[in-house]
Amino acid sequence: MTLSLVLACLWAIVANVVAMMPSKDNHWRFAYAMIALGLPLLAWVWVQNGPWIALIVLVAGMWVLRWPVRYGAQWIGEQVLRIFASRG
């Protein structure tokens, strides 16, 4: 197992353990930090292990951080609708 995959597994364990703890801001600051750490780690997994393993790691990360992914997808959808509505 490569070092990038070991660190990705460690990232997932830390994210899950922290998600089990109570938080006043619903873990949003922690989620931003995990995203900032996870994106370069995902690129490193891609370089060392290829795109299919990186896709598995991406899906696992999206599973752990599902609320930021949901709100981000919602925001992107609103922006796309706003662009198409302004053209019509």
Jmol script that loads the backbone (N, CA, C; Angstrom):
load data "model"
ATOM      1  N   MET A   1       0.852  -1.163   0.000  1.00  0.00           N
ATOM      2  CA  MET A   1       0.000   0.000   0.000  1.00  0.00           C
ATOM      3  C   MET A   1       0.901   1.230   0.000  1.00  0.00           C
ATOM      4  N   THR A   2       0.594   2.181  -0.868  1.00  0.00           N
ATOM      5  CA  THR A   2       1.436   3.365  -0.980  1.00  0.00           C
ATOM      6  C   THR A   2       1.176   4.328   0.177  1.00  0.00           C
ATOM      7  N   LEU A   3       2.112   5.233   0.363  1.00  0.00           N
ATOM      8  CA  LEU A   3       1.987   6.217   1.437  1.00  0.00           C
ATOM      9  C   LEU A   3       0.762   7.102   1.245  1.00  0.00           C
ATOM     10  N   SER A   4       0.441   7.431   0.005  1.00  0.00           N
ATOM     11  CA  SER A   4      -0.727   8.280  -0.233  1.00  0.00           C
ATOM     12  C   SER A   4      -2.016   7.581   0.194  1.00  0.00           C
ATOM     13  N   LEU A   5      -2.117   6.283  -0.035  1.00  0.00           N
ATOM     14  CA  LEU A   5      -3.312   5.560   0.397  1.00  0.00           C
ATOM     15  C   LEU A   5      -3.374   5.420   1.914  1.00  0.00           C
ATOM     16  N   VAL A   6      -2.242   5.244   2.546  1.00  0.00           N
ATOM     17  CA  VAL A   6      -2.214   5.192   4.009  1.00  0.00           C
ATOM     18  C   VAL A   6      -2.695   6.521   4.581  1.00  0.00           C
ATOM     19  N   LEU A   7      -2.221   7.621   4.019  1.00  0.00           N
ATOM     20  CA  LEU A   7      -2.653   8.940   4.497  1.00  0.00           C
ATOM     21  C   LEU A   7      -4.123   9.200   4.183  1.00  0.00           C
ATOM     22  N   ALA A   8      -4.611   8.702   3.053  1.00  0.00           N
ATOM     23  CA  ALA A   8      -6.029   8.846   2.733  1.00  0.00           C
ATOM     24  C   ALA A   8      -6.886   8.070   3.730  1.00  0.00           C
ATOM     25  N   CYS A   9      -6.456   6.894   4.106  1.00  0.00           N
ATOM     26  CA  CYS A   9      -7.179   6.116   5.124  1.00  0.00           C
ATOM     27  C   CYS A   9      -7.139   6.823   6.473  1.00  0.00           C
ATOM     28  N   LEU A  10      -6.003   7.385   6.826  1.00  0.00           N
ATOM     29  CA  LEU A  10      -5.890   8.142   8.066  1.00  0.00           C
ATOM     30  C   LEU A  10      -6.807   9.360   8.034  1.00  0.00           C
ATOM     31  N   TRP A  11      -6.875  10.042   6.878  1.00  0.00           N
ATOM     32  CA  TRP A  11      -7.770  11.186   6.690  1.00  0.00           C
ATOM     33  C   TRP A  11      -9.214  10.766   6.951  1.00  0.00           C
ATOM     34  N   ALA A  12      -9.616   9.629   6.395  1.00  0.00           N
ATOM     35  CA  ALA A  12     -10.988   9.147   6.562  1.00  0.00           C
ATOM     36  C   ALA A  12     -11.279   8.792   8.022  1.00  0.00           C
ATOM     37  N   ILE A  13     -10.331   8.181   8.700  1.00  0.00           N
ATOM     38  CA  ILE A  13     -10.531   7.821  10.104  1.00  0.00           C
ATOM     39  C   ILE A  13     -10.676   9.071  10.964  1.00  0.00           C
ATOM     40  N   VAL A  14      -9.791  10.046  10.760  1.00  0.00           N
ATOM     41  CA  VAL A  14      -9.872  11.294  11.531  1.00  0.00           C
ATOM     42  C   VAL A  14     -11.197  12.007  11.260  1.00  0.00           C
ATOM     43  N   ALA A  15     -11.611  12.063  10.011  1.00  0.00           N
ATOM     44  CA  ALA A  15     -12.868  12.728   9.673  1.00  0.00           C
ATOM     45  C   ALA A  15     -14.055  12.035  10.332  1.00  0.00           C
ATOM     46  N   ASN A  16     -14.055  10.719  10.354  1.00  0.00           N
ATOM     47  CA  ASN A  16     -15.163   9.992  10.975  1.00  0.00           C
ATOM     48  C   ASN A  16     -15.177  10.145  12.484  1.00  0.00           C
ATOM     49  N   VAL A  17     -14.005  10.119  13.112  1.00  0.00           N
ATOM     50  CA  VAL A  17     -13.944  10.268  14.570  1.00  0.00           C
ATOM     51  C   VAL A  17     -14.410  11.658  14.982  1.00  0.00           C
ATOM     52  N   VAL A  18     -13.956  12.685  14.270  1.00  0.00           N
ATOM     53  CA  VAL A  18     -14.369  14.050  14.616  1.00  0.00           C
ATOM     54  C   VAL A  18     -15.862  14.241  14.344  1.00  0.00           C
ATOM     55  N   ALA A  19     -16.394  13.595  13.318  1.00  0.00           N
ATOM     56  CA  ALA A  19     -17.821  13.722  13.020  1.00  0.00           C
ATOM     57  C   ALA A  19     -18.693  13.149  14.129  1.00  0.00           C
ATOM     58  N   MET A  20     -18.164  12.236  14.923  1.00  0.00           N
ATOM     59  CA  MET A  20     -18.932  11.653  16.017  1.00  0.00           C
ATOM     60  C   MET A  20     -18.981  12.553  17.248  1.00  0.00           C
ATOM     61  N   MET A  21     -18.128  13.570  17.302  1.00  0.00           N
ATOM     62  CA  MET A  21     -18.076  14.450  18.463  1.00  0.00           C
ATOM     63  C   MET A  21     -19.052  15.616  18.287  1.00  0.00           C
ATOM     64  N   PRO A  22     -19.625  16.112  19.382  1.00  0.00           N
ATOM     65  CA  PRO A  22     -20.524  17.261  19.264  1.00  0.00           C
ATOM     66  C   PRO A  22     -19.763  18.531  18.902  1.00  0.00           C
ATOM     67  N   SER A  23     -20.469  19.433  18.217  1.00  0.00           N
ATOM     68  CA  SER A  23     -19.851  20.679  17.783  1.00  0.00           C
ATOM     69  C   SER A  23     -20.909  21.776  17.740  1.00  0.00           C
ATOM     70  N   LYS A  24     -20.501  23.001  18.073  1.00  0.00           N
ATOM     71  CA  LYS A  24     -21.442  24.122  18.047  1.00  0.00           C
ATOM     72  C   LYS A  24     -21.696  24.636  16.631  1.00  0.00           C
ATOM     73  N   ASP A  25     -20.719  24.533  15.760  1.00  0.00           N
ATOM     74  CA  ASP A  25     -20.904  25.039  14.391  1.00  0.00           C
ATOM     75  C   ASP A  25     -21.159  23.908  13.389  1.00  0.00           C
ATOM     76  N   ASN A  26     -21.585  22.761  13.883  1.00  0.00           N
ATOM     77  CA  ASN A  26     -21.872  21.597  13.041  1.00  0.00           C
ATOM     78  C   ASN A  26     -20.676  21.178  12.198  1.00  0.00           C
ATOM     79  N   HIS A  27     -19.484  21.364  12.710  1.00  0.00           N
ATOM     80  CA  HIS A  27     -18.235  20.895  12.087  1.00  0.00           C
ATOM     81  C   HIS A  27     -17.873  21.587  10.782  1.00  0.00           C
ATOM     82  N   TRP A  28     -18.418  22.763  10.497  1.00  0.00           N
ATOM     83  CA  TRP A  28     -18.123  23.403   9.212  1.00  0.00           C
ATOM     84  C   TRP A  28     -16.661  23.821   9.107  1.00  0.00           C
ATOM     85  N   ARG A  29     -16.090  24.371  10.161  1.00  0.00           N
ATOM     86  CA  ARG A  29     -14.666  24.756  10.106  1.00  0.00           C
ATOM     87  C   ARG A  29     -13.781  23.534   9.901  1.00  0.00           C
ATOM     88  N   PHE A  30     -14.105  22.455  10.563  1.00  0.00           N
ATOM     89  CA  PHE A  30     -13.345  21.221  10.390  1.00  0.00           C
ATOM     90  C   PHE A  30     -13.499  20.682   8.971  1.00  0.00           C
ATOM     91  N   ALA A  31     -14.702  20.784   8.413  1.00  0.00           N
ATOM     92  CA  ALA A  31     -14.937  20.316   7.049  1.00  0.00           C
ATOM     93  C   ALA A  31     -14.093  21.111   6.053  1.00  0.00           C
ATOM     94  N   TYR A  32     -13.999  22.427   6.244  1.00  0.00           N
ATOM     95  CA  TYR A  32     -13.157  23.235   5.354  1.00  0.00           C
ATOM     96  C   TYR A  32     -11.695  22.807   5.450  1.00  0.00           C
ATOM     97  N   ALA A  33     -11.231  22.520   6.649  1.00  0.00           N
ATOM     98  CA  ALA A  33      -9.845  22.065   6.820  1.00  0.00           C
ATOM     99  C   ALA A  33      -9.631  20.706   6.174  1.00  0.00           C
ATOM    100  N   MET A  34     -10.600  19.812   6.323  1.00  0.00           N
ATOM    101  CA  MET A  34     -10.465  18.484   5.720  1.00  0.00           C
ATOM    102  C   MET A  34     -10.497  18.551   4.195  1.00  0.00           C
ATOM    103  N   ILE A  35     -11.291  19.470   3.647  1.00  0.00           N
ATOM    104  CA  ILE A  35     -11.297  19.660   2.191  1.00  0.00           C
ATOM    105  C   ILE A  35      -9.952  20.187   1.732  1.00  0.00           C
ATOM    106  N   ALA A  36      -9.410  21.157   2.480  1.00  0.00           N
ATOM    107  CA  ALA A  36      -8.110  21.727   2.117  1.00  0.00           C
ATOM    108  C   ALA A  36      -6.997  20.687   2.184  1.00  0.00           C
ATOM    109  N   LEU A  37      -7.081  19.752   3.100  1.00  0.00           N
ATOM    110  CA  LEU A  37      -6.095  18.672   3.168  1.00  0.00           C
ATOM    111  C   LEU A  37      -6.397  17.558   2.161  1.00  0.00           C
ATOM    112  N   GLY A  38      -7.677  17.333   1.899  1.00  0.00           N
ATOM    113  CA  GLY A  38      -8.064  16.211   1.068  1.00  0.00           C
ATOM    114  C   GLY A  38      -7.794  16.395  -0.417  1.00  0.00           C
ATOM    115  N   LEU A  39      -7.905  17.613  -0.925  1.00  0.00           N
ATOM    116  CA  LEU A  39      -7.697  17.825  -2.361  1.00  0.00           C
ATOM    117  C   LEU A  39      -6.269  17.531  -2.806  1.00  0.00           C
ATOM    118  N   PRO A  40      -5.243  18.052  -2.124  1.00  0.00           N
ATOM    119  CA  PRO A  40      -3.884  17.662  -2.530  1.00  0.00           C
ATOM    120  C   PRO A  40      -3.609  16.177  -2.304  1.00  0.00           C
ATOM    121  N   LEU A  41      -4.194  15.628  -1.253  1.00  0.00           N
ATOM    122  CA  LEU A  41      -4.035  14.197  -0.996  1.00  0.00           C
ATOM    123  C   LEU A  41      -4.670  13.375  -2.117  1.00  0.00           C
ATOM    124  N   LEU A  42      -5.807  13.805  -2.602  1.00  0.00           N
ATOM    125  CA  LEU A  42      -6.458  13.132  -3.720  1.00  0.00           C
ATOM    126  C   LEU A  42      -5.597  13.185  -4.979  1.00  0.00           C
ATOM    127  N   ALA A  43      -4.977  14.328  -5.232  1.00  0.00           N
ATOM    128  CA  ALA A  43      -4.077  14.446  -6.385  1.00  0.00           C
ATOM    129  C   ALA A  43      -2.886  13.503  -6.233  1.00  0.00           C
ATOM    130  N   TRP A  44      -2.373  13.392  -5.029  1.00  0.00           N
ATOM    131  CA  TRP A  44      -1.241  12.499  -4.769  1.00  0.00           C
ATOM    132  C   TRP A  44      -1.642  11.034  -4.970  1.00  0.00           C
ATOM    133  N   VAL A  45      -2.853  10.686  -4.528  1.00  0.00           N
ATOM    134  CA  VAL A  45      -3.353   9.325  -4.750  1.00  0.00           C
ATOM    135  C   VAL A  45      -3.463   9.073  -6.254  1.00  0.00           C
ATOM    136  N   TRP A  46      -3.926  10.053  -6.995  1.00  0.00           N
ATOM    137  CA  TRP A  46      -4.059   9.922  -8.452  1.00  0.00           C
ATOM    138  C   TRP A  46      -2.689   9.654  -9.085  1.00  0.00           C
ATOM    139  N   VAL A  47      -1.686  10.410  -8.680  1.00  0.00           N
ATOM    140  CA  VAL A  47      -0.349  10.270  -9.265  1.00  0.00           C
ATOM    141  C   VAL A  47       0.248   8.910  -8.927  1.00  0.00           C
ATOM    142  N   GLN A  48       0.115   8.477  -7.686  1.00  0.00           N
ATOM    143  CA  GLN A  48       0.747   7.226  -7.272  1.00  0.00           C
ATOM    144  C   GLN A  48      -0.033   5.976  -7.653  1.00  0.00           C
ATOM    145  N   ASN A  49      -1.375   6.060  -7.722  1.00  0.00           N
ATOM    146  CA  ASN A  49      -2.170   4.845  -7.872  1.00  0.00           C
ATOM    147  C   ASN A  49      -3.083   4.821  -9.089  1.00  0.00           C
ATOM    148  N   GLY A  50      -3.209   5.924  -9.768  1.00  0.00           N
ATOM    149  CA  GLY A  50      -4.039   5.966 -10.957  1.00  0.00           C
ATOM    150  C   GLY A  50      -5.424   6.535 -10.706  1.00  0.00           C
ATOM    151  N   PRO A  51      -6.154   6.791 -11.791  1.00  0.00           N
ATOM    152  CA  PRO A  51      -7.442   7.479 -11.662  1.00  0.00           C
ATOM    153  C   PRO A  51      -8.545   6.638 -11.021  1.00  0.00           C
ATOM    154  N   TRP A  52      -8.549   5.327 -11.177  1.00  0.00           N
ATOM    155  CA  TRP A  52      -9.624   4.523 -10.609  1.00  0.00           C
ATOM    156  C   TRP A  52      -9.560   4.466  -9.091  1.00  0.00           C
ATOM    157  N   ILE A  53      -8.375   4.326  -8.562  1.00  0.00           N
ATOM    158  CA  ILE A  53      -8.220   4.341  -7.096  1.00  0.00           C
ATOM    159  C   ILE A  53      -8.525   5.739  -6.567  1.00  0.00           C
ATOM    160  N   ALA A  54      -8.112   6.767  -7.303  1.00  0.00           N
ATOM    161  CA  ALA A  54      -8.419   8.138  -6.893  1.00  0.00           C
ATOM    162  C   ALA A  54      -9.928   8.384  -6.901  1.00  0.00           C
ATOM    163  N   LEU A  55     -10.634   7.797  -7.852  1.00  0.00           N
ATOM    164  CA  LEU A  55     -12.085   7.930  -7.888  1.00  0.00           C
ATOM    165  C   LEU A  55     -12.727   7.271  -6.668  1.00  0.00           C
ATOM    166  N   ILE A  56     -12.208   6.133  -6.258  1.00  0.00           N
ATOM    167  CA  ILE A  56     -12.718   5.462  -5.057  1.00  0.00           C
ATOM    168  C   ILE A  56     -12.465   6.332  -3.822  1.00  0.00           C
ATOM    169  N   VAL A  57     -11.274   6.914  -3.741  1.00  0.00           N
ATOM    170  CA  VAL A  57     -10.949   7.795  -2.615  1.00  0.00           C
ATOM    171  C   VAL A  57     -11.834   9.042  -2.645  1.00  0.00           C
ATOM    172  N   LEU A  58     -12.098   9.582  -3.834  1.00  0.00           N
ATOM    173  CA  LEU A  58     -12.976  10.746  -3.959  1.00  0.00           C
ATOM    174  C   LEU A  58     -14.383  10.428  -3.476  1.00  0.00           C
ATOM    175  N   VAL A  59     -14.921   9.298  -3.882  1.00  0.00           N
ATOM    176  CA  VAL A  59     -16.271   8.909  -3.444  1.00  0.00           C
ATOM    177  C   VAL A  59     -16.303   8.702  -1.936  1.00  0.00           C
ATOM    178  N   ALA A  60     -15.263   8.109  -1.380  1.00  0.00           N
ATOM    179  CA  ALA A  60     -15.205   7.935   0.076  1.00  0.00           C
ATOM    180  C   ALA A  60     -15.156   9.283   0.787  1.00  0.00           C
ATOM    181  N   GLY A  61     -14.376  10.215   0.251  1.00  0.00           N
ATOM    182  CA  GLY A  61     -14.321  11.550   0.838  1.00  0.00           C
ATOM    183  C   GLY A  61     -15.640  12.288   0.726  1.00  0.00           C
ATOM    184  N   MET A  62     -16.330  12.115  -0.409  1.00  0.00           N
ATOM    185  CA  MET A  62     -17.636  12.747  -0.575  1.00  0.00           C
ATOM    186  C   MET A  62     -18.669  12.121   0.358  1.00  0.00           C
ATOM    187  N   TRP A  63     -18.507  10.845   0.654  1.00  0.00           N
ATOM    188  CA  TRP A  63     -19.412  10.178   1.583  1.00  0.00           C
ATOM    189  C   TRP A  63     -19.239  10.743   2.994  1.00  0.00           C
ATOM    190  N   VAL A  64     -17.999  10.988   3.380  1.00  0.00           N
ATOM    191  CA  VAL A  64     -17.729  11.528   4.716  1.00  0.00           C
ATOM    192  C   VAL A  64     -18.182  12.987   4.802  1.00  0.00           C
ATOM    193  N   LEU A  65     -17.906  13.769   3.779  1.00  0.00           N
ATOM    194  CA  LEU A  65     -18.237  15.195   3.775  1.00  0.00           C
ATOM    195  C   LEU A  65     -19.481  15.447   2.929  1.00  0.00           C
ATOM    196  N   ARG A  66     -20.547  14.702   3.179  1.00  0.00           N
ATOM    197  CA  ARG A  66     -21.709  14.774   2.293  1.00  0.00           C
ATOM    198  C   ARG A  66     -22.436  16.108   2.352  1.00  0.00           C
ATOM    199  N   TRP A  67     -22.468  16.795   3.476  1.00  0.00           N
ATOM    200  CA  TRP A  67     -23.192  18.067   3.544  1.00  0.00           C
ATOM    201  C   TRP A  67     -22.483  19.169   2.770  1.00  0.00           C
ATOM    202  N   PRO A  68     -21.174  19.336   2.880  1.00  0.00           N
ATOM    203  CA  PRO A  68     -20.536  20.335   2.014  1.00  0.00           C
ATOM    204  C   PRO A  68     -20.699  20.010   0.533  1.00  0.00           C
ATOM    205  N   VAL A  69     -20.677  18.732   0.185  1.00  0.00           N
ATOM    206  CA  VAL A  69     -20.884  18.340  -1.213  1.00  0.00           C
ATOM    207  C   VAL A  69     -22.307  18.679  -1.640  1.00  0.00           C
ATOM    208  N   ARG A  70     -23.272  18.411  -0.793  1.00  0.00           N
ATOM    209  CA  ARG A  70     -24.675  18.698  -1.123  1.00  0.00           C
ATOM    210  C   ARG A  70     -24.899  20.190  -1.307  1.00  0.00           C
ATOM    211  N   TYR A  71     -24.398  20.997  -0.368  1.00  0.00           N
ATOM    212  CA  TYR A  71     -24.585  22.440  -0.483  1.00  0.00           C
ATOM    213  C   TYR A  71     -23.792  23.017  -1.655  1.00  0.00           C
ATOM    214  N   GLY A  72     -22.627  22.463  -1.927  1.00  0.00           N
ATOM    215  CA  GLY A  72     -21.854  22.918  -3.089  1.00  0.00           C
ATOM    216  C   GLY A  72     -22.557  22.599  -4.393  1.00  0.00           C
ATOM    217  N   ALA A  73     -23.127  21.406  -4.505  1.00  0.00           N
ATOM    218  CA  ALA A  73     -23.875  21.043  -5.714  1.00  0.00           C
ATOM    219  C   ALA A  73     -25.114  21.914  -5.867  1.00  0.00           C
ATOM    220  N   GLN A  74     -25.773  22.216  -4.764  1.00  0.00           N
ATOM    221  CA  GLN A  74     -26.941  23.086  -4.814  1.00  0.00           C
ATOM    222  C   GLN A  74     -26.545  24.486  -5.276  1.00  0.00           C
ATOM    223  N   TRP A  75     -25.441  25.013  -4.784  1.00  0.00           N
ATOM    224  CA  TRP A  75     -24.985  26.335  -5.166  1.00  0.00           C
ATOM    225  C   TRP A  75     -24.623  26.371  -6.655  1.00  0.00           C
ATOM    226  N   ILE A  76     -23.921  25.340  -7.136  1.00  0.00           N
ATOM    227  CA  ILE A  76     -23.562  25.280  -8.557  1.00  0.00           C
ATOM    228  C   ILE A  76     -24.822  25.217  -9.419  1.00  0.00           C
ATOM    229  N   GLY A  77     -25.802  24.433  -9.003  1.00  0.00           N
ATOM    230  CA  GLY A  77     -27.057  24.355  -9.746  1.00  0.00           C
ATOM    231  C   GLY A  77     -27.768  25.701  -9.820  1.00  0.00           C
ATOM    232  N   GLU A  78     -27.770  26.439  -8.715  1.00  0.00           N
ATOM    233  CA  GLU A  78     -28.380  27.774  -8.724  1.00  0.00           C
ATOM    234  C   GLU A  78     -27.644  28.718  -9.659  1.00  0.00           C
ATOM    235  N   GLN A  79     -26.324  28.636  -9.688  1.00  0.00           N
ATOM    236  CA  GLN A  79     -25.552  29.501 -10.583  1.00  0.00           C
ATOM    237  C   GLN A  79     -25.831  29.174 -12.041  1.00  0.00           C
ATOM    238  N   VAL A  80     -25.933  27.890 -12.357  1.00  0.00           N
ATOM    239  CA  VAL A  80     -26.225  27.484 -13.737  1.00  0.00           C
ATOM    240  C   VAL A  80     -27.611  27.965 -14.135  1.00  0.00           C
ATOM    241  N   LEU A  81     -28.596  27.797 -13.250  1.00  0.00           N
ATOM    242  CA  LEU A  81     -29.943  28.273 -13.558  1.00  0.00           C
ATOM    243  C   LEU A  81     -29.976  29.788 -13.728  1.00  0.00           C
ATOM    244  N   ARG A  82     -29.214  30.499 -12.916  1.00  0.00           N
ATOM    245  CA  ARG A  82     -29.159  31.957 -13.030  1.00  0.00           C
ATOM    246  C   ARG A  82     -28.561  32.370 -14.383  1.00  0.00           C
ATOM    247  N   ILE A  83     -27.551  31.656 -14.836  1.00  0.00           N
ATOM    248  CA  ILE A  83     -26.938  31.974 -16.134  1.00  0.00           C
ATOM    249  C   ILE A  83     -27.930  31.742 -17.262  1.00  0.00           C
ATOM    250  N   PHE A  84     -28.629  30.585 -17.244  1.00  0.00           N
ATOM    251  CA  PHE A  84     -29.583  30.286 -18.306  1.00  0.00           C
ATOM    252  C   PHE A  84     -30.810  31.191 -18.241  1.00  0.00           C
ATOM    253  N   ALA A  85     -31.216  31.603 -17.040  1.00  0.00           N
ATOM    254  CA  ALA A  85     -32.370  32.495 -16.911  1.00  0.00           C
ATOM    255  C   ALA A  85     -32.044  33.885 -17.439  1.00  0.00           C
ATOM    256  N   SER A  86     -30.805  34.326 -17.296  1.00  0.00           N
ATOM    257  CA  SER A  86     -30.435  35.659 -17.772  1.00  0.00           C
ATOM    258  C   SER A  86     -30.318  35.701 -19.293  1.00  0.00           C
ATOM    259  N   ARG A  87     -30.104  34.555 -19.916  1.00  0.00           N
ATOM    260  CA  ARG A  87     -30.004  34.503 -21.378  1.00  0.00           C
ATOM    261  C   ARG A  87     -31.364  34.532 -22.058  1.00  0.00           C
ATOM    262  N   GLY A  88     -32.373  34.023 -21.370  1.00  0.00           N
ATOM    263  CA  GLY A  88     -33.689  33.852 -21.983  1.00  0.00           C
ATOM    264  C   GLY A  88     -34.453  35.102 -21.960  1.00  0.00           C
TER     265      GLY A  88
END
end "model"
wireframe off; spacefill off
backbone 0.3
color backbone group
